[in-house]
Amino acid sequence: MTTFRGFTTRNRFRKFTIADLDLIKIDLINAFNIRKGEKPGNPRFGSSIWTFVFEPLTDATVQQIIQEAERVITNDPRLAVNNIDVFAEDGGVLLEISLLINPSVTPLDVQIRFDENVRRALLN
């Protein structure tokens, strides 16, 4: 796997550098936690999935959530979407996402819970 390097201050006390899967997961959850339009200078960045959290999970709503998740994920050139499943959860929406990490096509399965109670997207 190609080595990706970055940094984060989340849950870190001294060593702020992170690499590979840890970096990809943090970047992904950050992209989902920023609501679309909130990032200065880049209003297309972020996710609008938050608008669906309390909507009934109809087939049309599920398709909109999947399309939005694919848009957010494919903005990261390291990632490709293999499959996305959407489930209703108390106070939120759960996404089960199967990803491929480019260029080596390494599989990565993640669960992201959009929890309105804590107003965060959480990686399970």
PyRosetta script that sets phi, psi and omega in degrees:
from pyrosetta import init, pose_from_sequence

init()
pose = pose_from_sequence("MTTFRGFTTRNRFRKFTIADLDLIKIDLINAFNIRKGEKPGNPRFGSSIWTFVFEPLTDATVQQIIQEAERVITNDPRLAVNNIDVFAEDGGVLLEISLLINPSVTPLDVQIRFDENVRRALLN")
pose.set_psi(1, 139.8)
pose.set_omega(1, 175.4)
pose.set_phi(2, -63.9)
pose.set_psi(2, 143.1)
pose.set_omega(2, 179.0)
pose.set_phi(3, -89.0)
pose.set_psi(3, 122.8)
pose.set_omega(3, 174.5)
pose.set_phi(4, -105.4)
pose.set_psi(4, 134.8)
pose.set_omega(4, -179.5)
pose.set_phi(5, -123.0)
pose.set_psi(5, 143.9)
pose.set_omega(5, 177.5)
pose.set_phi(6, -161.8)
pose.set_psi(6, -165.5)
pose.set_omega(6, 177.5)
pose.set_phi(7, -145.3)
pose.set_psi(7, 158.1)
pose.set_omega(7, 177.3)
pose.set_phi(8, -152.7)
pose.set_psi(8, 151.6)
pose.set_omega(8, 174.0)
pose.set_phi(9, -104.9)
pose.set_psi(9, -3.2)
pose.set_omega(9, -179.3)
pose.set_phi(10, -71.0)
pose.set_psi(10, 124.2)
pose.set_omega(10, 178.9)
pose.set_phi(11, 56.0)
pose.set_psi(11, 30.7)
pose.set_omega(11, 179.7)
pose.set_phi(12, -124.3)
pose.set_psi(12, 144.4)
pose.set_omega(12, 179.7)
pose.set_phi(13, -113.7)
pose.set_psi(13, -38.3)
pose.set_omega(13, -179.3)
pose.set_phi(14, -129.8)
pose.set_psi(14, -47.5)
pose.set_omega(14, -176.8)
pose.set_phi(15, -92.6)
pose.set_psi(15, 111.5)
pose.set_omega(15, -175.3)
pose.set_phi(16, -97.5)
pose.set_psi(16, -10.2)
pose.set_omega(16, -179.2)
pose.set_phi(17, -81.0)
pose.set_psi(17, 142.6)
pose.set_omega(17, 176.0)
pose.set_phi(18, -137.2)
pose.set_psi(18, 165.2)
pose.set_omega(18, -176.4)
pose.set_phi(19, -146.4)
pose.set_psi(19, 161.2)
pose.set_omega(19, 171.0)
pose.set_phi(20, 52.2)
pose.set_psi(20, -125.3)
pose.set_omega(20, -173.0)
pose.set_phi(21, -60.1)
pose.set_psi(21, -39.0)
pose.set_omega(21, 179.1)
pose.set_phi(22, -60.9)
pose.set_psi(22, -43.7)
pose.set_omega(22, 179.2)
pose.set_phi(23, -65.2)
pose.set_psi(23, -44.1)
pose.set_omega(23, -179.5)
pose.set_phi(24, -62.0)
pose.set_psi(24, -44.1)
pose.set_omega(24, 179.8)
pose.set_phi(25, -63.3)
pose.set_psi(25, -43.0)
pose.set_omega(25, -179.9)
pose.set_phi(26, -66.4)
pose.set_psi(26, -42.6)
pose.set_omega(26, 178.1)
pose.set_phi(27, -62.3)
pose.set_psi(27, -39.8)
pose.set_omega(27, -179.9)
pose.set_phi(28, -65.9)
pose.set_psi(28, -47.5)
pose.set_omega(28, -178.9)
pose.set_phi(29, -67.4)
pose.set_psi(29, -33.1)
pose.set_omega(29, 175.2)
pose.set_phi(30, -63.7)
pose.set_psi(30, -41.4)
pose.set_omega(30, 179.1)
pose.set_phi(31, -62.8)
pose.set_psi(31, -37.0)
pose.set_omega(31, 179.1)
pose.set_phi(32, -77.6)
pose.set_psi(32, -26.6)
pose.set_omega(32, -179.7)
pose.set_phi(33, -79.1)
pose.set_psi(33, -23.6)
pose.set_omega(33, 176.8)
pose.set_phi(34, -83.1)
pose.set_psi(34, 121.9)
pose.set_omega(34, 178.1)
pose.set_phi(35, -73.5)
pose.set_psi(35, 139.5)
pose.set_omega(35, -177.8)
pose.set_phi(36, -54.2)
pose.set_psi(36, 128.5)
pose.set_omega(36, 179.9)
pose.set_phi(37, 97.6)
pose.set_psi(37, -8.2)
pose.set_omega(37, -177.4)
pose.set_phi(38, -86.6)
pose.set_psi(38, -20.4)
pose.set_omega(38, -175.6)
pose.set_phi(39, -82.7)
pose.set_psi(39, 119.2)
pose.set_omega(39, 179.4)
pose.set_phi(40, -59.6)
pose.set_psi(40, 134.2)
pose.set_omega(40, 177.7)
pose.set_phi(41, 81.5)
pose.set_psi(41, -8.6)
pose.set_omega(41, 180.0)
pose.set_phi(42, -146.3)
pose.set_psi(42, 73.9)
pose.set_omega(42, -174.7)
pose.set_phi(43, -68.0)
pose.set_psi(43, -13.6)
pose.set_omega(43, 178.6)
pose.set_phi(44, -85.8)
pose.set_psi(44, -11.9)
pose.set_omega(44, -179.6)
pose.set_phi(45, -75.8)
pose.set_psi(45, 147.5)
pose.set_omega(45, 177.0)
pose.set_phi(46, 107.7)
pose.set_psi(46, -172.3)
pose.set_omega(46, -173.4)
pose.set_phi(47, -125.8)
pose.set_psi(47, 142.3)
pose.set_omega(47, 173.6)
pose.set_phi(48, -105.2)
pose.set_psi(48, 14.5)
pose.set_omega(48, 179.6)
pose.set_phi(49, -62.2)
pose.set_psi(49, -26.5)
pose.set_omega(49, 179.8)
pose.set_phi(50, -57.7)
pose.set_psi(50, -26.8)
pose.set_omega(50, -179.8)
pose.set_phi(51, -70.7)
pose.set_psi(51, -14.8)
pose.set_omega(51, -177.8)
pose.set_phi(52, -100.8)
pose.set_psi(52, -1.3)
pose.set_omega(52, -171.2)
pose.set_phi(53, -57.9)
pose.set_psi(53, -43.3)
pose.set_omega(53, -178.7)
pose.set_phi(54, -104.9)
pose.set_psi(54, 11.4)
pose.set_omega(54, 177.2)
pose.set_phi(55, -79.2)
pose.set_psi(55, 151.1)
pose.set_omega(55, 173.9)
pose.set_phi(56, -62.0)
pose.set_psi(56, 140.4)
pose.set_omega(56, -176.4)
pose.set_phi(57, -86.0)
pose.set_psi(57, 72.4)
pose.set_omega(57, 176.2)
pose.set_phi(58, -81.7)
pose.set_psi(58, 171.3)
pose.set_omega(58, 177.8)
pose.set_phi(59, -59.3)
pose.set_psi(59, -39.2)
pose.set_omega(59, 179.9)
pose.set_phi(60, -66.2)
pose.set_psi(60, -41.1)
pose.set_omega(60, 179.4)
pose.set_phi(61, -65.9)
pose.set_psi(61, -43.3)
pose.set_omega(61, 178.6)
pose.set_phi(62, -59.5)
pose.set_psi(62, -43.5)
pose.set_omega(62, 179.0)
pose.set_phi(63, -63.3)
pose.set_psi(63, -39.3)
pose.set_omega(63, 177.9)
pose.set_phi(64, -65.5)
pose.set_psi(64, -40.7)
pose.set_omega(64, 177.7)
pose.set_phi(65, -63.8)
pose.set_psi(65, -43.8)
pose.set_omega(65, 179.5)
pose.set_phi(66, -62.8)
pose.set_psi(66, -44.8)
pose.set_omega(66, 179.1)
pose.set_phi(67, -61.7)
pose.set_psi(67, -41.9)
pose.set_omega(67, 179.6)
pose.set_phi(68, -67.0)
pose.set_psi(68, -42.1)
pose.set_omega(68, 178.3)
pose.set_phi(69, -62.6)
pose.set_psi(69, -42.1)
pose.set_omega(69, 177.6)
pose.set_phi(70, -62.8)
pose.set_psi(70, -40.0)
pose.set_omega(70, 178.9)
pose.set_phi(71, -61.9)
pose.set_psi(71, -45.6)
pose.set_omega(71, -179.3)
pose.set_phi(72, -64.8)
pose.set_psi(72, -45.3)
pose.set_omega(72, -176.5)
pose.set_phi(73, -66.9)
pose.set_psi(73, -43.7)
pose.set_omega(73, -176.1)
pose.set_phi(74, -74.6)
pose.set_psi(74, -7.9)
pose.set_omega(74, 171.0)
pose.set_phi(75, -69.4)
pose.set_psi(75, -17.7)
pose.set_omega(75, 175.9)
pose.set_phi(76, -96.3)
pose.set_psi(76, 112.0)
pose.set_omega(76, -176.1)
pose.set_phi(77, -65.7)
pose.set_psi(77, -11.8)
pose.set_omega(77, 177.7)
pose.set_phi(78, -77.6)
pose.set_psi(78, -15.8)
pose.set_omega(78, -170.5)
pose.set_phi(79, -117.9)
pose.set_psi(79, 146.7)
pose.set_omega(79, 171.3)
pose.set_phi(80, -133.6)
pose.set_psi(80, 143.1)
pose.set_omega(80, -178.0)
pose.set_phi(81, -87.5)
pose.set_psi(81, 130.4)
pose.set_omega(81, 173.9)
pose.set_phi(82, -99.3)
pose.set_psi(82, -46.9)
pose.set_omega(82, -179.1)
pose.set_phi(83, -160.6)
pose.set_psi(83, 147.9)
pose.set_omega(83, 175.5)
pose.set_phi(84, -134.9)
pose.set_psi(84, 128.2)
pose.set_omega(84, 173.4)
pose.set_phi(85, -116.8)
pose.set_psi(85, 140.9)
pose.set_omega(85, -176.6)
pose.set_phi(86, -117.9)
pose.set_psi(86, 134.1)
pose.set_omega(86, 179.5)
pose.set_phi(87, -134.1)
pose.set_psi(87, 147.0)
pose.set_omega(87, 174.0)
pose.set_phi(88, -81.0)
pose.set_psi(88, 142.1)
pose.set_omega(88, 176.6)
pose.set_phi(89, -137.4)
pose.set_psi(89, 153.9)
pose.set_omega(89, 178.2)
pose.set_phi(90, -54.3)
pose.set_psi(90, 119.7)
pose.set_omega(90, 177.2)
pose.set_phi(91, 69.9)
pose.set_psi(91, 22.3)
pose.set_omega(91, 179.4)
pose.set_phi(92, 178.3)
pose.set_psi(92, -165.8)
pose.set_omega(92, -179.1)
pose.set_phi(93, -131.9)
pose.set_psi(93, 139.7)
pose.set_omega(93, 177.8)
pose.set_phi(94, -112.7)
pose.set_psi(94, 128.7)
pose.set_omega(94, 174.4)
pose.set_phi(95, -110.2)
pose.set_psi(95, 126.7)
pose.set_omega(95, 170.5)
pose.set_phi(96, -105.1)
pose.set_psi(96, 115.0)
pose.set_omega(96, -170.7)
pose.set_phi(97, -120.0)
pose.set_psi(97, 130.3)
pose.set_omega(97, 173.3)
pose.set_phi(98, -106.3)
pose.set_psi(98, 119.0)
pose.set_omega(98, -175.3)
pose.set_phi(99, -117.0)
pose.set_psi(99, 162.3)
pose.set_omega(99, 170.2)
pose.set_phi(100, -122.8)
pose.set_psi(100, 130.7)
pose.set_omega(100, 179.3)
pose.set_phi(101, -93.3)
pose.set_psi(101, 121.8)
pose.set_omega(101, -180.0)
pose.set_phi(102, -84.7)
pose.set_psi(102, 155.3)
pose.set_omega(102, 0.7)
pose.set_phi(103, -89.7)
pose.set_psi(103, -5.4)
pose.set_omega(103, -174.7)
pose.set_phi(104, -87.0)
pose.set_psi(104, -2.0)
pose.set_omega(104, 179.4)
pose.set_phi(105, 58.2)
pose.set_psi(105, 42.9)
pose.set_omega(105, 176.4)
pose.set_phi(106, -76.8)
pose.set_psi(106, 128.7)
pose.set_omega(106, -179.9)
pose.set_phi(107, -75.2)
pose.set_psi(107, 147.4)
pose.set_omega(107, 176.4)
pose.set_phi(108, -145.5)
pose.set_psi(108, 122.3)
pose.set_omega(108, 176.6)
pose.set_phi(109, -108.8)
pose.set_psi(109, 128.9)
pose.set_omega(109, 179.7)
pose.set_phi(110, -133.6)
pose.set_psi(110, 154.6)
pose.set_omega(110, 171.1)
pose.set_phi(111, -118.7)
pose.set_psi(111, 126.4)
pose.set_omega(111, 178.5)
pose.set_phi(112, -119.9)
pose.set_psi(112, 122.6)
pose.set_omega(112, -178.9)
pose.set_phi(113, -106.8)
pose.set_psi(113, 121.6)
pose.set_omega(113, 174.4)
pose.set_phi(114, -90.4)
pose.set_psi(114, 102.1)
pose.set_omega(114, -172.7)
pose.set_phi(115, -106.9)
pose.set_psi(115, 110.3)
pose.set_omega(115, -178.8)
pose.set_phi(116, -70.0)
pose.set_psi(116, -23.7)
pose.set_omega(116, 179.4)
pose.set_phi(117, -64.4)
pose.set_psi(117, -38.2)
pose.set_omega(117, 178.5)
pose.set_phi(118, -106.0)
pose.set_psi(118, -2.8)
pose.set_omega(118, 178.0)
pose.set_phi(119, 55.6)
pose.set_psi(119, 42.7)
pose.set_omega(119, 178.8)
pose.set_phi(120, -142.3)
pose.set_psi(120, 152.0)
pose.set_omega(120, 166.5)
pose.set_phi(121, -88.8)
pose.set_psi(121, 127.7)
pose.set_omega(121, -175.6)
pose.set_phi(122, -117.4)
pose.set_psi(122, 136.3)
pose.set_omega(122, 177.3)
pose.set_phi(123, -87.5)
pose.set_psi(123, 121.6)
pose.set_omega(123, 178.9)
pose.set_phi(124, -89.6)
pose.dump_pdb("model.pdb")
